[in-house]
Amino acid sequence: MKAHNKKSKLCLIGISCLTAAVLILGVIFVGAGCAGPESQAAEDIKPSENAVASSEGIVIEKSEITEQAKFYTYNAGGIEMEVLAVKAPDGTIRTALNTCQVCYDSGAGYYVQEGDELVCQNCGNRFSISKIEKQKNGCNPVPITSEYKIEDDNTITIPAEFLDAAKMLFEDWKR
């Protein structure tokens, strides 16, 4: 009987640790709203040619970011990923993974800009550009907040370590 209780306690501890790990990943990979002034069809969105994607990650030139979302590709061990960057109404540049916290495993949980919003291509939810990196939980683009990027006066660098850790969110991506 004591061995059974000990085994049950170990099982509960293991489940608790797993649950905590999943919750921590959820906090790291939650997102916020989006947008841009003009509408774009999914097939019209092209990755920016000015970003530098390398073994160091993605380096984005701040001078090229406008209210129209730009999409930057990155290959993480054979998994194609995308980062979006867009200028919010307050003038700040917001960044996010172009995948949805909730819909990422559908293959269609990515965003297309329509007017001043980004629209999830899986569920149709819409997000205001001013909410990127601010609103968390739910069907949102996965934010890349200040602790996961390096900024200077001219560039934003999304480190390869962050991108590689997030590649599981793009495994079923069908963009």
C-alpha positions in Angstrom: 0.0 0.0 0.0 2.8 2.5 0.8 4.5 1.7 -2.5 1.3 2.5 -4.3 0.9 5.8 -2.4 4.6 6.7 -3.2 4.1 5.9 -6.9 0.8 8.0 -7.0 2.7 10.9 -5.4 5.5 10.7 -7.9 3.0 10.5 -10.7 1.2 13.6 -9.4 4.5 15.5 -9.1 5.4 14.5 -12.7 2.0 15.7 -14.0 2.4 18.9 -12.0 5.9 19.5 -13.5 4.6 18.8 -17.0 1.6 21.1 -16.5 3.9 23.9 -15.3 6.2 23.5 -18.3 3.2 23.7 -20.7 2.0 26.8 -18.9 5.4 28.5 -19.0 5.6 27.8 -22.8 2.1 29.2 -23.1 3.1 32.4 -21.4 6.2 32.7 -23.6 4.3 32.0 -26.8 1.1 34.0 -26.4 0.2 36.8 -28.8 -1.6 40.0 -29.4 -3.5 41.9 -32.0 -2.4 43.3 -35.4 -3.1 45.3 -38.5 -2.1 47.6 -41.3 -3.6 50.2 -43.6 -4.1 48.2 -46.8 -5.6 44.8 -47.5 -3.4 42.0 -48.7 -4.3 38.6 -50.1 -2.3 35.7 -48.6 -0.6 35.0 -52.0 0.4 38.7 -52.2 2.4 38.7 -49.0 6.1 38.4 -49.8 8.9 38.1 -47.2 11.0 41.2 -47.0 14.3 41.1 -48.9 16.0 43.6 -46.6 15.9 41.5 -43.4 19.0 39.4 -42.8 18.2 35.8 -41.8 21.3 33.9 -40.7 22.5 31.5 -38.1 22.3 34.5 -35.7 18.6 35.0 -36.3 16.7 37.7 -38.1 17.9 41.3 -38.3 15.2 43.8 -39.3 16.0 47.4 -40.4 13.7 49.7 -38.4 13.7 52.2 -41.3 11.7 49.8 -43.5 8.9 49.2 -41.0 5.6 51.0 -41.7 1.9 50.5 -40.8 1.9 47.8 -43.5 3.1 44.6 -41.9 6.3 43.1 -43.2 6.9 39.3 -43.0 10.4 37.8 -42.6 11.2 34.2 -43.1 13.6 32.0 -41.1 14.5 28.4 -41.5 14.9 26.5 -38.2 16.3 23.1 -38.9 14.2 22.6 -42.0 11.0 24.3 -40.5 10.0 27.5 -42.3 8.9 30.2 -39.9 7.8 33.8 -40.3 8.2 36.9 -38.1 6.0 39.9 -38.7 7.0 43.5 -37.9 4.7 46.5 -38.1 4.6 50.1 -36.8 1.8 50.7 -34.2 -0.2 54.0 -34.1 2.0 55.1 -31.2 5.1 54.9 -33.4 6.6 51.8 -31.8 7.6 48.8 -33.8 5.8 45.6 -32.8 7.0 42.1 -33.6 5.3 38.7 -33.5 5.6 35.2 -34.9 3.3 34.9 -37.8 1.4 32.1 -36.2 -1.5 31.9 -33.8 -1.2 30.8 -30.2 -4.4 28.7 -30.5 -4.6 27.8 -34.2 -0.9 27.2 -34.9 -1.4 23.4 -35.3 -4.2 23.8 -37.9 -1.6 24.7 -40.5 -3.7 27.8 -41.3 -3.1 29.7 -38.1 -1.2 32.6 -39.7 -2.2 36.2 -40.4 -3.0 38.3 -43.4 -3.4 42.1 -43.1 -6.8 43.6 -44.0 -7.0 47.3 -43.4 -5.9 48.1 -39.9 -6.1 44.5 -38.6 -4.5 41.2 -39.0 -6.9 38.3 -39.6 -6.2 34.7 -38.6 -6.6 32.5 -41.7 -7.8 29.6 -39.6 -10.6 31.1 -37.4 -11.0 34.6 -38.8 -10.4 36.4 -35.6 -9.2 40.0 -36.1 -6.5 41.9 -34.1 -5.8 45.6 -34.0 -2.2 46.5 -34.7 -2.0 48.4 -31.4 -2.5 45.1 -29.5 0.5 43.3 -30.9 2.8 42.4 -27.9 0.2 43.9 -25.5 -2.8 41.5 -25.6 -2.0 38.0 -24.6 -3.8 34.6 -24.5 -6.3 33.4 -27.0 -6.2 33.5 -30.8 -3.4 36.1 -31.2 -0.1 36.3 -33.1 2.6 35.0 -30.8 4.4 38.1 -29.5 8.1 38.7 -29.6 8.5 41.0 -26.6 11.5 43.0 -25.5 13.1 40.1 -23.5 13.2 38.0 -26.7 14.7 40.6 -29.1 17.7 43.0 -29.2 17.1 46.6 -30.3 19.4 49.4 -31.2 18.7 52.7 -33.0 18.6 51.1 -36.4 17.8 47.4 -36.1 15.8 44.8 -34.3 17.4 41.4 -33.9 15.3 38.3 -33.2 18.0 35.8 -32.0 18.2 32.3 -33.5 17.9 30.7 -30.0 14.4 32.2 -29.6 13.4 31.3 -33.2 14.7 27.7 -32.8 12.8 27.3 -29.6 9.6 28.4 -31.3 9.9 26.2 -34.4 7.4 23.7 -33.0 4.7 26.3 -33.6 5.4 26.1 -37.3 5.7 22.3 -37.8 2.2 22.1 -39.4 2.3 25.5 -41.1 0.9 25.4 -44.6 1.5 29.0 -45.7 
